[in-house]
Amino acid sequence: MSLSEGFLRGVEYEDPLVRYRGERISYTLKKLLGREVQLDENFLIDIFYLHYLPMPIPKTKAEVSKEKEVMYNFVDMMLGSDLVLRNREYSIANSAVSMALSVSYVQNLIEELERIKRTSQSQEERQMAEQILNGLMKGSGMREGQKNSETQQNQQMEKLMKQVHEKALSKAMEDAESVRSMQRIVGGNGAGTGSILNFEGEIHEVLRLARNTEIKKILEFLSGMPRLGSYTKKKTTRFSRGELYGYEEGSDLERLVPSELAYPEELFYIKLAESQLLLYQKRIKEVLGPIYLLLDKSGSMDGEKIIWAKAVALALYSRARRENRDFYIRFFDNIPYPLIKVIRNAKSKDVIKMIEYIGKIRGGGGTDISRSIISACEDIKEGHVKGVSEIILLTDGEDKIAETTVRRSLKEANSTLISVMIRGDNADLRRVADQYLVVYKLDHEDLLRVVES
């Protein structure tokens, strides 16, 4: 087999895009492992494409050179895995998921082998782990004095390879599931969402986020909500050149149904005079303003409340993306924190930064609801945000509201306030808010009530 080839038929290993993906995996591994690893790039390409392609076809073992048998065996085990087969429903033609699987699998493979080599009480097992690592490394080949290939592939070697493969694959599947959830939640792989958030170029940042305990909890909570991506607020207005919505009677000749022209001339003019001609009913979608979220991070919100509130934040961003709207979020306790903005056509790296920021926030401090609402109104009045007509407030606070000042600020900003009270009540806020919701269970149903309000 040529040195420029891998183990899969039909893959053009010299194609620039194919080479780029191999280089990207190598670069990401360096980032995650914190050091350079000399891995065969074609092996990395194979790992990627056996997830990405619908029907990857391997070469036979007879076509593989002796020094590449270890790599071939791992590719062969992955191709024969039921777990990989089931996951292919999501990985086919999804470069981000395929990249996450590839990077995570190889990283965990290396780390598990190095752990065995370093800590195993069996000298024989340590030696086998070293031999497998050597077989994975670029240009390592077989050192003189080592046992021949037939002896290497004994039952113990096969057992160890299968053991590290299954462990690495299991962890890779967890990471890939988080990446897929992230794609789905932020509207990256649905129809009608504009540009796709691919995440392929920032996969090391995405994997780091996917392994963050807090983000993982939020993603797991949201992944169990099939309805999350189905709700879209649509606001339409009549327009003669809009989309066809139905039929109606009238006299607007610009929207006339052609079949009406078949009437005799006199009857046609009578129907025109009486506004009884059949017309197309046409509408256009109105542009919706940004979503502005104020999220309480005070000490009383710590724990289950803040996790649920962060899940609401990501769900609202998902809705904003589907509806082609800008998204603003500002955390607060006794003071308002910096405003985070994600525009409607934001790049993947900007979305990742927002998710990372949300994951880092911890509950703590007092609660000043009035100050947070006034800050949001100032953002709108001073032009830091544009087109906001609704401010959504998530809090469990029961502090006194400066009603007169808050009402004046909302009026000057031409905005309405939707308040979501988490396991509590605030009589002042109930009077000030245009819409007042109370949630107790903090489950999927409560979240959808907020997102669809």
C-alpha positions in Angstrom: 0.0 0.0 0.0 1.3 3.4 -0.9 2.4 5.7 1.9 0.0 8.3 0.6 -3.0 6.0 1.1 -5.1 5.0 4.1 -7.3 2.0 4.7 -10.6 3.2 3.1 -11.5 2.7 -0.5 -12.8 5.8 -2.4 -11.2 8.4 -0.2 -8.9 10.7 -2.1 -6.1 11.2 0.5 -4.3 13.9 -1.5 -7.5 16.0 -1.9 -7.0 19.4 -0.1 -10.2 19.1 1.9 -9.3 15.5 3.0 -5.8 16.6 4.0 -7.3 19.7 5.9 -9.5 17.4 8.0 -6.5 15.2 8.9 -4.5 18.3 9.8 -7.4 19.7 11.8 -7.7 16.5 13.9 -3.9 16.5 14.5 -4.0 20.2 15.5 -7.0 19.6 17.9 -5.3 16.7 19.5 -2.2 18.8 20.2 -4.5 21.4 21.8 -6.3 18.9 24.0 -3.2 16.8 24.9 -1.0 19.8 25.5 1.8 18.4 23.3 2.6 17.3 19.8 1.9 13.6 18.9 3.4 12.0 15.8 0.3 10.2 14.5 -0.1 9.0 10.9 -2.3 11.6 9.3 -4.0 9.0 7.0 -5.1 7.1 10.1 -6.7 10.2 11.4 -8.4 10.8 8.1 -9.7 7.2 8.1 -11.2 7.6 11.6 -13.0 10.8 10.5 -14.4 9.3 7.2 -15.6 6.0 8.7 -18.1 8.2 10.6 -18.7 10.8 7.9 -19.3 8.5 5.0 -22.6 6.5 4.7 -20.9 3.2 3.6 -17.1 3.3 4.3 -15.4 0.3 2.6 -12.1 -0.9 4.1 -9.2 -2.5 2.3 -8.3 -6.0 3.1 -5.8 -6.9 5.7 -3.6 -8.4 3.0 -3.2 -4.9 1.4 -1.9 -3.4 4.7 1.8 -3.2 5.4 3.1 -4.8 8.6 4.0 -1.5 10.3 0.4 -0.3 9.9 -1.4 -3.3 11.2 -2.1 -1.7 14.7 -3.8 1.3 13.0 -5.7 -1.0 10.7 -7.0 -3.1 13.6 -8.4 -0.1 15.4 -10.1 1.0 12.1 -11.5 -2.5 11.6 -12.8 -2.7 15.2 -14.6 0.6 14.8 -16.1 -0.4 11.5 -17.5 -3.5 13.1 -18.9 -1.7 16.1 -22.7 -1.7 16.6 -22.3 1.6 18.5 -20.7 3.3 15.5 -23.4 1.9 13.2 -26.2 3.2 15.3 -24.6 6.6 15.7 -24.1 6.9 11.9 -27.6 8.3 11.7 -26.2 11.5 13.2 -22.6 11.5 12.0 -23.1 10.9 8.2 -22.2 14.2 6.4 -22.1 16.0 9.8 -18.5 17.2 9.9 -18.7 18.5 13.5 -20.0 15.3 15.0 -17.6 13.2 12.9 -14.7 15.5 13.9 -15.7 15.3 17.6 -15.9 11.5 17.4 -12.5 11.2 15.7 -10.6 13.6 18.0 -12.1 12.3 21.2 -11.6 8.6 20.2 -7.9 9.1 19.4 -7.3 11.3 22.4 -8.8 8.7 24.8 -7.0 5.9 23.0 -3.7 7.5 23.6 -4.4 8.5 27.1 -5.7 5.1 28.1 -2.7 3.3 26.6 -0.3 5.8 28.3 -2.1 5.2 31.6 -1.7 1.4 31.2 1.9 1.8 30.3 2.5 4.0 33.3 0.5 2.3 36.0 -0.2 -1.3 35.2 1.2 -3.8 37.7 1.8 -6.3 34.8 5.1 -5.8 33.0 3.7 -7.7 30.0 0.7 -5.4 29.8 2.9 -2.3 30.0 5.0 -3.7 27.2 2.0 -4.4 25.1 0.6 -0.9 25.7 4.0 0.5 24.5 3.9 -1.6 21.4 0.4 -0.5 20.5 1.4 3.2 21.1 4.4 2.6 18.8 2.1 1.1 16.2 -0.1 4.3 16.3 2.8 6.7 16.1 3.8 8.1 12.7 6.8 6.3 11.2 7.5 4.2 14.2 7.5 0.8 12.5 8.8 -2.3 14.3 12.0 -2.0 16.3 14.7 -4.7 15.9 14.5 -7.3 18.6 10.7 -7.1 19.0 8.6 -10.1 18.5 7.3 -10.8 15.0 3.8 -9.7 13.8 2.3 -13.2 14.4 3.4 -13.2 18.1 2.2 -9.6 18.6 -1.3 -10.5 17.6 -1.9 -13.1 20.2 -5.0 -13.3 22.3 -3.6 -11.0 25.1 -2.7 -8.3 22.6 -6.1 -8.5 20.9 -7.8 -8.4 24.3 -5.9 -5.2 25.4 -6.6 -3.5 22.1 -10.3 -4.3 22.3 -10.4 -3.1 25.9 -8.8 0.3 25.1 -10.9 0.7 21.9 -14.2 0.1 23.8 -13.3 2.6 26.5 -12.1 5.2 24.1 -15.2 4.8 21.9 -17.6 5.0 24.8 -16.1 8.4 25.9 -16.0 9.6 22.3 -19.7 8.8 21.9 -20.5 10.9 25.0 -18.6 13.8 23.6 -20.2 13.5 20.2 -23.7 13.4 21.8 -22.9 16.7 23.6 -21.7 18.3 20.4 -24.8 17.1 18.5 -27.0 18.5 21.3 -25.2 21.8 21.1 -25.7 21.9 17.4 -29.4 21.1 17.7 -30.1 23.5 20.6 -28.5 26.5 19.1 -30.3 25.9 15.8 -27.3 24.7 13.9 -28.8 21.7 12.0 -32.4 22.5 11.3 -34.1 23.6 8.1 -34.8 27.3 7.7 -32.2 28.4 10.3 -30.0 30.3 7.9 -26.3 29.5 7.9 -25.4 26.3 9.7 -23.3 26.4 12.8 -20.8 23.8 11.9 -18.4 24.0 14.8 -15.7 22.0 12.8 -13.2 24.9 12.9 -13.5 25.3 16.7 -13.9 21.6 17.7 -11.3 21.8 20.5 -13.3 24.6 22.1 -16.5 22.7 21.6 -15.1 19.5 23.1 -13.8 21.5 26.1 -17.3 22.9 26.6 -19.0 19.5 26.1 -16.8 18.1 28.9 -17.7 21.0 31.3 -19.9 19.5 34.0 -22.3 22.4 34.2 -22.8 22.7 30.4 -23.2 18.9 30.2 -26.0 19.1 32.7 -27.8 21.8 30.7 -27.3 19.9 27.4 -28.6 16.7 28.9 -31.7 18.5 30.2 -32.4 20.2 26.9 -31.7 17.1 24.8 -34.8 15.5 26.2 -37.0 18.1 24.7 -38.1 17.2 21.1 -40.5 20.2 21.0 -37.7 22.7 21.7 -36.9 23.3 18.1 -40.5 23.3 16.8 -41.8 26.5 18.2 -41.4 29.6 16.1 -43.2 32.9 16.6 -44.5 34.2 13.3 -45.9 37.6 12.8 -47.4 38.5 9.4 -49.1 41.4 7.8 -51.2 41.7 4.6 -49.2 42.7 1.5 -50.2 42.4 -2.2 -46.8 40.9 -3.2 -46.4 38.6 -0.2 -46.7 34.8 0.1 -50.0 33.0 -0.7 -51.9 32.3 2.5 -55.4 31.6 1.1 -58.3 33.2 -0.7 -60.8 35.9 0.0 -63.3 38.1 -1.8 -62.6 41.7 -2.7 -61.8 44.2 -5.5 -58.0 44.4 -5.6 -57.2 43.5 -9.2 -53.5 43.0 -8.4 -54.4 39.9 -6.4 -57.1 38.6 -8.8 -57.3 34.8 -9.2 -57.0 34.3 -13.1 -60.1 32.1 -13.3 -62.2 35.1 -12.5 -61.4 36.5 -15.9 -63.6 33.8 -17.4 -66.8 35.6 -16.3 -68.7 37.6 -18.9 -67.6 41.2 -18.9 -70.9 42.6 -17.3 -70.8 40.0 -14.5 -67.2 40.6 -13.9 -67.8 44.4 -13.4 -70.8 43.7 -11.1 -68.6 41.4 -8.9 -65.8 44.1 -9.0 -68.2 46.8 -7.9 -69.6 44.6 -5.1 -66.1 43.4 -4.0 -67.0 39.8 -4.7 -64.1 38.8 -6.9 -62.0 35.9 -5.8 -58.6 37.1 -4.7 -55.4 35.6 -3.5 -54.8 36.4 0.2 -51.2 37.4 0.6 -49.0 38.1 3.6 -45.4 38.9 4.4 -43.5 38.0 7.6 -42.7 40.9 9.8 -39.2 41.2 11.2 -39.1 40.3 14.9 -37.0 42.4 17.2 -34.1 40.9 19.4 -34.7 38.8 22.5 -33.3 40.5 25.6 -32.9 38.3 28.7 -32.1 39.5 32.2 -31.0 36.5 34.3 -30.7 36.6 38.1 -27.5 35.0 39.4 -27.9 36.0 43.1 -27.0 33.6 45.9 -30.5 32.3 46.3 -30.4 31.1 42.6 -27.5 28.8 43.1 -28.0 25.1 42.4 -31.0 23.7 40.5 -32.5 27.2 39.9 -29.4 28.6 38.1 -29.0 25.4 36.0 -32.7 25.6 34.9 -32.4 29.4 34.2 -29.3 28.8 32.0 -31.2 26.1 30.1 -33.9 28.7 29.5 -31.2 31.1 28.2 -29.9 28.6 25.7 -33.4 27.6 24.6 -34.3 31.3 24.1 -31.1 31.7 22.0 -32.2 28.7 20.0 -35.6 30.4 19.3 -33.8 33.7 18.4 -31.7 31.9 15.9 -34.7 30.1 14.3 -36.5 33.4 14.0 -33.5 35.2 12.7 -33.3 37.6 15.7 -30.4 39.1 17.7 -30.0 37.8 21.2 -28.9 39.7 24.3 -28.3 38.4 27.8 -27.3 40.2 30.9 -26.8 38.5 34.3 -27.3 40.5 37.5 -27.3 40.2 41.3 -27.0 43.4 43.3 -25.3 44.9 40.2 -25.8 44.3 36.5 -23.0 42.4 34.7 -21.7 43.0 31.1 -24.1 42.7 28.3 -23.5 39.7 26.0 -24.7 40.1 22.4 -25.0 37.4 19.7 -26.2 38.7 16.4 -28.6 36.8 14.1 -25.8 35.6 11.7 -23.2 35.0 14.4 -20.2 32.8 13.7 -19.6 29.6 15.6 -16.9 31.1 17.7 -19.2 33.8 19.0 -21.9 31.3 20.0 -19.2 29.2 21.7 -18.1 32.2 23.7 -21.7 32.9 24.8 -22.2 29.3 25.9 -18.8 29.3 27.7 -19.8 32.5 29.5 -23.1 31.1 30.6 -21.4 28.0 31.9 -18.9 30.0 34.0 -21.5 32.1 35.8 -22.1 31.0 39.4 -24.8 32.0 41.8 -23.8 34.6 44.4 -24.5 38.1 45.7 -27.7 40.0 46.5 -30.6 41.0 44.3 -31.4 44.4 42.7 -34.2 43.8 40.2 -35.0 47.5 39.7 -31.4 48.3 38.8 -31.2 45.4 36.3 -34.4 46.5 34.5 -33.3 50.1 34.4 -29.9 49.0 32.9 -31.7 47.1 30.2 -33.9 50.1 29.4 -30.7 52.3 29.3 -29.2 49.8 26.8 -32.2 50.3 24.6 -32.5 54.1 24.9 -28.8 54.7 24.4 -28.7 52.5 21.3 -26.5 49.7 22.6 -29.2 47.4 21.5 -31.7 48.1 18.7 -35.2 47.0 18.1 -35.9 45.5 21.5 -39.6 45.6 22.4 -39.7 42.9 25.1 -37.4 42.4 28.1 -37.6 38.9 29.7 -36.7 38.8 33.4 -35.8 35.5 35.2 -35.6 35.8 39.0 -36.5 34.4 42.3 -36.0 37.7 44.1 -38.6 39.2 46.4 -36.9 42.6 46.9 -38.8 45.9 46.8 -39.3 47.3 43.2 -39.0 51.0 42.5 -42.3 50.8 40.6 -42.5 54.5 39.4 -38.9 54.5 38.2 -39.1 51.1 36.5 -42.4 52.0 34.8 -41.0 55.3 33.5 -37.8 53.5 32.2 -39.9 50.9 30.3 -42.1 53.6 28.8 -39.1 55.7 27.7 -37.5 52.6 26.1 -40.9 51.7 24.5 -40.5 48.2 25.9 -42.7 45.7 27.7 -41.6 43.4 30.6 -42.1 39.7 30.8 -41.3 38.5 34.3 -40.7 34.9 35.2 -40.8 34.3 39.0 -38.9 31.1 40.0 -40.6 29.4 43.0 -41.8 32.5 44.7 -43.9 35.7 44.3 -43.2 39.4 44.0 -46.3 41.6 44.3 -44.4 44.7 43.1 -43.1 42.9 40.0 -46.6 41.4 39.3 -47.9 45.0 39.2 -45.1 46.3 37.0 -44.8 43.5 34.5 -46.9 43.3 31.4 -46.8 39.5 31.6 -46.1 37.6 34.9 -45.3 33.9 35.0 -44.6 31.7 38.0 -42.7 28.4 37.7 -42.3 25.8 40.4 -41.3 22.4 38.9 -38.4 23.7 36.8 -39.0 20.9 34.3 -39.4 20.8 30.6 -43.0 21.9 30.7 -42.1 25.1 32.7 -39.2 25.8 30.3 -41.5 25.6 27.3 -44.0 27.9 28.9 -41.3 30.5 29.2 -39.8 30.0 25.7 -43.2 30.1 24.0 -44.5 33.0 26.0 
